[in-house]
């Protein structure tokens, strides 16, 4: 009996300790940020504890409520987990990059890098309702990816909901051709974006580059500049070993008008670009509209995968002016995809001696209509060094005439 009582007493002590820890954690009040005069320990929009988002982050509080207003400051999260909430609703609180912002200077940043919101933490950062703006008068080209709206480089997780990003870009027209300026740049870590809008970017919208990066995106909108005389933009980019799973997202208006560079057979802007993306990447139930090319895929590998590495499922590729889908080396598939509206070609293939592997692609239950040149086109340099064994299979679908232009001597197209 004594042993039982002792055991029960120990259990009670343990539970009391557990409840005490939970209570302490739950009692940690959010920090409040507002333009109003501060009050020590303030916890309302009219009497906040902080006027600066960065100052609230530096207090090591895990939850921060940001009141209506514009906060002109670069913001960095270097450790731990934190939640930033626009407490008065989506779009009411905006953080803005200062016009003469210095380099961010975090350990996960490249030299000279400028980020409006820099996440160098291995923890989880939750953003809800916040607006991020990185439009600055940069009068020089900096290294690729060195100007970002949001940068994730510490191996942590970004969870963004009802967030809008305007930029990153210079406001000086003469420098809009620089190959940098990314809305959300994921280099190390995982980003989960839901109901996110990205616009005003100079080069790319949401971008995941590298084997340490992943992007999950849904119910979002990415809007490019439209016909640009300076640069070829990409709405969404998943590349160099990154994995991207994109659903129910609209990507529009990425078009390049750079004279003597961009065009039907030159450089192009792209709605959604998968280049050397990790197997399992996909685009599902999304609308990709009014871009140069709707979607692009190339494996970048000399080893041809036995099964599709990238899948396009139930997407609408509408009025993309050169190609609905541009499929280069590697194994990919379209399932129940609709390619319609104005455009030159529905599905485009390139066969070139510089490719590392053959093309193996399929389209199942896919409908193509409205293309002025051909529903399906194979372009080839007809070189003896072209990878052999390229093939495309089209089943249970429909393609408007002219159905096929095949310039290759050994690229097999099967209906």
C-alpha positions as CSV (number, residue, x, y, z in Angstrom):
1,X,0.0,0.0,0.0
2,X,2.8,2.4,0.8
3,X,4.5,1.6,-2.5
4,X,1.2,2.3,-4.3
5,X,0.7,5.6,-2.5
6,X,4.3,6.6,-3.3
7,X,3.8,5.8,-6.9
8,X,0.5,7.8,-7.0
9,X,2.2,10.7,-5.3
10,X,5.0,10.8,-7.9
11,X,2.4,10.7,-10.7
12,X,0.5,13.6,-9.2
13,X,3.7,15.6,-8.9
14,X,4.6,14.8,-12.5
15,X,1.1,15.9,-13.7
16,X,1.3,19.1,-11.7
17,X,4.6,19.9,-13.3
18,X,3.3,19.1,-16.7
19,X,0.2,21.3,-16.2
20,X,2.5,24.1,-14.8
21,X,4.7,24.0,-18.0
22,X,1.6,24.1,-20.2
23,X,0.1,26.9,-18.2
24,X,3.3,28.9,-18.5
25,X,3.5,28.3,-22.2
26,X,-0.2,29.2,-22.7
27,X,0.1,32.4,-20.6
28,X,2.9,33.9,-22.8
29,X,0.9,36.8,-24.2
30,X,1.4,37.9,-27.8
31,X,3.4,41.0,-28.6
32,X,1.5,43.8,-30.2
33,X,2.8,46.1,-32.9
34,X,1.1,49.3,-34.0
35,X,2.0,52.8,-35.1
36,X,0.2,54.1,-31.9
37,X,2.3,55.3,-28.9
38,X,3.8,52.3,-27.1
39,X,3.0,51.3,-23.5
40,X,5.2,48.9,-21.5
41,X,3.6,45.5,-21.8
42,X,0.9,47.0,-24.1
43,X,-1.4,44.5,-25.8
44,X,-3.8,46.4,-28.0
45,X,-3.6,48.3,-31.2
46,X,-4.2,51.6,-29.4
47,X,-1.7,50.8,-26.7
48,X,0.9,48.4,-28.2
49,X,4.2,47.2,-26.8
50,X,6.1,47.9,-30.0
51,X,6.1,50.2,-33.1
52,X,8.5,47.9,-35.0
53,X,7.9,44.3,-36.1
54,X,11.6,43.6,-35.8
55,X,11.7,44.9,-32.2
56,X,8.8,42.5,-31.3
57,X,10.7,39.6,-32.9
58,X,13.8,40.5,-30.9
59,X,11.7,40.1,-27.7
60,X,11.6,36.3,-28.4
61,X,7.8,36.2,-28.1
62,X,6.4,33.3,-30.2
63,X,3.2,35.2,-31.3
64,X,3.1,38.7,-32.7
65,X,-0.1,40.6,-33.6
66,X,0.5,43.3,-36.1
67,X,-2.1,46.1,-36.3
68,X,-3.2,48.1,-39.3
69,X,-0.4,50.2,-40.8
70,X,2.7,50.3,-43.0
71,X,6.0,49.3,-41.4
72,X,9.0,50.4,-43.3
73,X,11.8,48.1,-42.2
74,X,13.6,44.9,-43.2
75,X,12.6,42.0,-41.0
76,X,14.7,39.0,-40.0
77,X,13.9,35.9,-38.1
78,X,17.2,34.2,-37.1
79,X,16.1,31.5,-34.6
80,X,13.1,29.8,-33.0
81,X,9.5,29.7,-34.2
82,X,7.3,32.7,-34.5
83,X,3.8,33.5,-35.7
84,X,3.1,36.9,-37.4
85,X,-0.6,37.8,-37.7
86,X,-2.3,40.9,-39.3
87,X,-4.7,41.1,-36.5
88,X,-7.2,43.4,-38.3
89,X,-7.5,41.1,-41.3
90,X,-5.7,40.2,-44.5
91,X,-4.0,43.1,-46.2
92,X,-4.3,45.5,-43.3
93,X,-0.6,45.3,-42.2
94,X,2.3,45.8,-44.7
95,X,6.0,45.5,-44.2
96,X,7.9,47.6,-46.7
97,X,11.6,47.5,-47.7
98,X,13.2,50.9,-47.1
99,X,14.3,52.7,-50.3
100,X,18.0,52.6,-49.2
101,X,17.9,49.2,-47.5
102,X,21.3,47.8,-46.6
103,X,22.1,44.1,-47.3
104,X,20.2,41.9,-44.9
105,X,23.4,40.4,-43.5
106,X,22.1,37.2,-42.1
107,X,24.3,34.1,-41.9
108,X,22.1,32.2,-44.4
109,X,22.2,35.1,-47.0
110,X,24.6,35.5,-49.9
111,X,26.9,38.5,-49.8
112,X,25.0,41.7,-50.6
113,X,21.6,40.0,-50.4
114,X,18.6,42.1,-49.7
115,X,15.4,40.5,-48.3
116,X,12.3,42.2,-47.1
117,X,11.5,39.2,-44.8
118,X,14.5,37.0,-44.2
119,X,13.9,33.6,-42.5
120,X,17.2,32.1,-41.4
121,X,15.6,30.0,-38.7
122,X,15.3,26.2,-38.5
123,X,12.0,26.7,-36.7
124,X,8.5,27.3,-38.1
125,X,7.3,30.7,-39.2
126,X,3.6,31.3,-39.7
127,X,2.4,34.3,-41.6
128,X,-1.3,35.1,-41.7
129,X,-2.8,38.1,-43.5
130,X,0.5,40.0,-43.9
131,X,1.4,42.0,-46.9
132,X,5.1,42.1,-48.0
133,X,6.4,44.8,-50.4
134,X,9.9,44.9,-51.8
135,X,10.0,47.6,-54.5
136,X,13.1,49.7,-54.3
137,X,15.2,52.0,-56.6
138,X,18.1,49.6,-57.1
139,X,20.4,51.2,-59.7
140,X,22.6,48.1,-60.2
141,X,22.3,44.5,-61.0
142,X,23.1,42.2,-58.1
143,X,23.7,38.5,-58.3
144,X,20.8,36.2,-59.1
145,X,18.3,35.7,-56.2
146,X,19.9,38.5,-54.2
147,X,16.7,40.6,-54.0
148,X,13.8,38.9,-52.4
149,X,10.4,39.6,-51.0
150,X,10.5,36.6,-48.7
151,X,13.7,34.5,-48.3
152,X,13.8,31.0,-46.7
153,X,17.3,29.9,-46.2
154,X,17.7,28.4,-42.7
155,X,16.2,25.0,-43.2
156,X,13.0,25.8,-41.4
157,X,9.3,25.8,-42.5
158,X,7.3,28.8,-43.8
159,X,3.5,28.5,-43.5
160,X,1.9,31.5,-45.2
161,X,-1.9,32.0,-45.5
162,X,-3.7,34.9,-47.0
163,X,-0.4,36.6,-47.6
164,X,0.4,39.0,-50.5
165,X,3.8,39.7,-51.9
166,X,4.5,42.7,-54.2
167,X,8.0,42.5,-55.6
168,X,10.8,41.9,-55.4
169,X,11.9,44.4,-58.0
170,X,13.7,47.7,-58.7
171,X,11.5,50.7,-59.5
172,X,14.0,52.0,-62.0
173,X,13.0,51.0,-65.5
174,X,16.6,50.7,-66.7
175,X,17.4,47.9,-64.3
176,X,14.3,45.8,-64.7
177,X,16.3,43.5,-67.0
178,X,18.5,42.3,-64.2
179,X,18.2,38.6,-63.5
180,X,17.1,38.9,-59.9
181,X,14.1,39.9,-57.9
182,X,12.1,36.9,-56.6
183,X,8.8,37.1,-54.7
184,X,9.3,34.1,-52.4
185,X,12.7,32.4,-52.7
186,X,13.1,29.0,-51.0
187,X,16.7,27.8,-51.0
188,X,16.8,25.7,-47.8
189,X,13.5,24.7,-46.1
190,X,9.9,24.0,-46.8
191,X,7.3,26.5,-47.8
192,X,3.5,25.8,-47.6
193,X,1.6,28.6,-49.3
194,X,-2.2,28.8,-49.2
195,X,-4.2,31.7,-50.6
196,X,-1.0,33.6,-51.4
197,X,-0.8,36.3,-54.1
198,X,2.4,37.2,-55.8
199,X,2.9,40.1,-58.2
200,X,5.4,42.8,-59.1
201,X,8.3,40.5,-59.2
202,X,11.2,41.3,-61.4
203,X,12.3,37.7,-62.4
204,X,10.3,35.0,-60.6
205,X,7.3,34.5,-58.4
206,X,7.5,31.7,-55.8
207,X,10.8,29.8,-56.5
208,X,12.2,26.6,-54.9
209,X,15.8,25.9,-56.0
210,X,18.0,23.1,-54.7
211,X,17.6,19.6,-53.2
212,X,17.0,21.2,-49.7
213,X,14.0,23.1,-50.9
214,X,10.3,22.2,-51.3
215,X,7.2,24.1,-52.2
216,X,3.6,23.2,-51.5
217,X,1.2,25.7,-52.9
218,X,-2.6,25.9,-53.2
219,X,-5.5,28.3,-53.9
220,X,-3.0,31.0,-54.9
221,X,-2.5,33.6,-57.6
222,X,0.7,34.6,-59.4
223,X,0.6,37.5,-61.8
224,X,3.5,38.6,-64.0
225,X,4.2,42.0,-65.7
226,X,2.5,41.1,-69.0
227,X,4.4,41.7,-72.2
228,X,7.8,42.9,-70.8
229,X,10.4,44.7,-73.0
230,X,13.1,43.9,-70.3
231,X,12.9,40.3,-69.1
232,X,11.5,36.8,-69.4
233,X,9.7,36.1,-66.1
234,X,8.7,32.7,-64.6
235,X,5.5,32.7,-62.5
236,X,6.6,29.6,-60.4
237,X,9.9,27.9,-60.6
238,X,10.9,24.5,-59.2
239,X,14.4,23.6,-60.1
240,X,17.8,21.9,-59.3
241,X,16.4,19.1,-57.1
242,X,13.6,20.9,-55.4
243,X,10.2,19.4,-55.1
244,X,7.1,21.3,-56.0
245,X,3.4,20.2,-55.4
246,X,1.1,23.0,-56.8
247,X,-2.7,22.8,-56.7
248,X,-5.6,25.1,-57.6
249,X,-3.4,28.0,-58.5
250,X,-3.7,30.6,-61.2
251,X,-0.6,31.8,-63.0
252,X,-0.9,34.6,-65.6
253,X,0.8,37.3,-67.6
254,X,4.4,36.1,-67.9
255,X,5.4,37.3,-71.4
256,X,8.7,38.6,-72.8
257,X,8.9,41.2,-75.5
258,X,12.7,41.7,-75.3
259,X,13.7,42.5,-78.9
260,X,16.0,40.0,-80.7
261,X,15.9,37.7,-77.7
262,X,12.5,36.5,-76.9
263,X,10.0,34.9,-79.2
264,X,8.4,31.6,-80.4
265,X,11.8,30.0,-81.0
266,X,14.0,32.1,-78.6
267,X,14.0,32.8,-74.9
268,X,10.5,32.8,-73.3
269,X,8.7,33.6,-70.2
270,X,6.9,30.7,-68.5
271,X,3.9,30.2,-66.3
272,X,5.2,27.2,-64.3
273,X,8.7,25.9,-64.8
274,X,10.0,22.5,-63.7
275,X,13.7,22.1,-64.4
276,X,15.6,19.2,-62.8
277,X,12.8,19.1,-60.3
278,X,12.6,16.2,-57.8
279,X,10.5,13.2,-58.8
280,X,6.9,13.5,-57.5
281,X,6.6,17.1,-58.5
282,X,3.2,18.0,-59.9
283,X,0.7,20.7,-61.0
284,X,-2.9,19.9,-60.4
285,X,-6.3,21.6,-61.1
286,X,-4.6,24.9,-61.9
287,X,-5.2,27.6,-64.5
288,X,-2.1,28.7,-66.4
289,X,-3.1,31.5,-68.7
290,X,-1.7,34.3,-71.0
291,X,2.0,33.4,-70.6
292,X,4.6,32.8,-73.4
293,X,4.7,29.1,-72.4
294,X,2.2,27.6,-70.1
295,X,4.2,24.9,-68.4
296,X,7.8,23.7,-69.0
297,X,9.6,20.5,-68.0
298,X,13.1,19.2,-68.5
299,X,14.7,16.5,-66.3
300,X,18.3,17.7,-66.8
301,X,19.4,14.1,-66.1
302,X,21.4,11.7,-68.3
303,X,19.4,8.9,-66.8
304,X,15.9,8.5,-68.2
305,X,13.4,7.7,-65.4
306,X,11.2,4.6,-65.8
307,X,8.1,6.5,-64.6
308,X,7.0,10.1,-65.0
309,X,8.9,12.4,-62.7
310,X,6.5,15.4,-63.2
311,X,2.7,15.1,-63.6
312,X,0.3,17.7,-64.9
313,X,-3.3,16.7,-63.8
314,X,-6.6,18.4,-64.6
315,X,-5.0,21.7,-65.5
316,X,-6.3,24.3,-67.9
317,X,-3.5,25.8,-70.1
318,X,-5.3,28.6,-71.8
319,X,-4.2,31.2,-74.3
320,X,-0.5,30.8,-73.7
321,X,0.8,32.4,-76.9
322,X,3.6,30.0,-77.9
323,X,3.0,26.6,-76.2
324,X,0.6,25.2,-73.7
325,X,3.1,22.6,-72.6
326,X,6.8,22.6,-73.5
327,X,8.3,19.1,-72.7
328,X,12.0,18.5,-73.1
329,X,14.2,15.7,-71.9
330,X,12.9,13.2,-69.4
331,X,9.7,11.4,-68.5
332,X,6.5,13.4,-67.9
333,X,2.8,13.0,-68.3
334,X,-0.4,15.0,-68.8
335,X,-3.6,13.6,-67.5
336,X,-7.1,15.2,-68.2
337,X,-5.4,18.5,-69.2
338,X,-7.2,21.0,-71.3
339,X,-5.1,23.1,-73.7
340,X,-7.2,25.8,-75.4
341,X,-7.5,29.4,-76.5
342,X,-5.2,31.2,-78.8
343,X,-1.6,30.0,-79.1
344,X,0.8,28.5,-81.6
345,X,1.2,24.9,-80.3
346,X,-0.6,22.8,-77.7
347,X,2.2,20.5,-76.8
348,X,5.8,21.3,-78.0
349,X,8.8,18.9,-78.0
350,X,12.4,19.8,-78.8
351,X,14.9,17.2,-79.9
352,X,18.5,18.5,-79.7
353,X,22.0,17.1,-79.5
354,X,22.7,19.0,-76.3
355,X,19.9,17.1,-74.4
356,X,21.2,14.7,-71.8
357,X,18.4,12.1,-72.3
358,X,15.6,11.2,-74.6
359,X,12.0,12.4,-74.2
360,X,9.4,10.0,-73.0
361,X,6.0,11.6,-72.5
362,X,2.3,10.8,-72.5
363,X,-1.0,12.6,-72.6
364,X,-4.1,10.8,-71.4
365,X,-7.6,12.2,-71.8
366,X,-6.2,15.5,-72.8
367,X,-8.0,18.0,-75.1
368,X,-6.2,20.4,-77.4
369,X,-8.0,23.1,-79.4
370,X,-7.5,26.6,-80.8
371,X,-3.8,26.3,-81.7
372,X,-2.9,28.1,-84.9
373,X,0.2,26.1,-85.9
374,X,-0.4,22.6,-84.6
375,X,-1.9,20.7,-81.6
376,X,1.4,18.8,-81.3
377,X,4.8,19.8,-82.7
378,X,8.1,18.1,-82.6
379,X,11.1,20.3,-83.5
380,X,14.4,18.7,-84.2
381,X,17.9,19.7,-85.2
382,X,18.1,16.2,-86.8
383,X,21.6,15.7,-85.5
384,X,23.2,12.3,-85.4
385,X,24.1,13.1,-81.7
386,X,20.4,13.5,-80.7
387,X,19.5,11.1,-77.8
388,X,17.6,8.1,-79.3
389,X,14.4,6.6,-78.1
390,X,12.2,9.7,-77.8
391,X,8.5,9.0,-77.9
392,X,5.1,10.5,-77.1
393,X,1.9,8.7,-76.6
394,X,-1.5,10.4,-76.9
395,X,-4.5,8.3,-75.8
396,X,-8.2,8.9,-75.1
397,X,-8.0,12.6,-75.9
398,X,-8.8,15.0,-78.8
399,X,-6.6,17.3,-80.8
400,X,-7.8,19.8,-83.4
401,X,-6.3,19.9,-86.8
402,X,-3.6,20.3,-87.8
403,X,-2.9,17.6,-85.2
404,X,0.8,16.9,-85.7
405,X,3.9,18.5,-87.1
406,X,6.9,16.1,-86.7
407,X,10.2,17.4,-88.0
408,X,12.2,14.5,-86.5
409,X,13.3,11.4,-88.3
410,X,13.2,9.2,-85.2
411,X,10.8,10.8,-82.6
412,X,7.8,8.5,-82.4
413,X,4.4,9.9,-81.8
414,X,1.6,7.4,-81.2
415,X,-2.1,8.0,-81.2
